[in-house]
Amino acid sequence: MNCPHCNKTLVLPSGYRESKILIIRDEPYKTEYSDYKRPRFKPHSTPKSILQDEMFRLGVDFSQVRVANLWQHVPNKKEECFQEMKKSLFAETRGKKAILLAGADVVKFFTGYNVSEISGLQVESNKLSAPIVFASVDPTTAMSRGMGEIRFSIENFVKKLIEEDVL
């Protein structure tokens, strides 16, 4: 499926539609595009698998999580693309009990803060109605700098899910 405004390939939200948990990333990873020729790398080294592995390690079945992106395709400067994707994204957030914002752009968009200031913390967002919202660096950033930041963020997020009986 392509964007009606720019014809770029869309990567739509995935995972369990009725999930109470939503992860919102900045944009799709290039390996998620159907027309992308995958390089030869170990499957456990992909950014999405880092989220899956870390959540599994903490007892969260990733098949029960919904994943969406602020941008459903490679970002561009077309306002109509962004508005369409925003509308779709806000529809995904309805009814969720917990949201993990994973990435600098998505954290800034929803909270107004830089991810470096609030990564791993529960945050407020006047754009989201979920009672639990946490900020995190994107797994691709964590891969290049080390895993500590993403582990810290996900551990705090999962602890709160358990405390609030979301899991």
Disulfide bonds with the S-S distance in Angstrom:
none
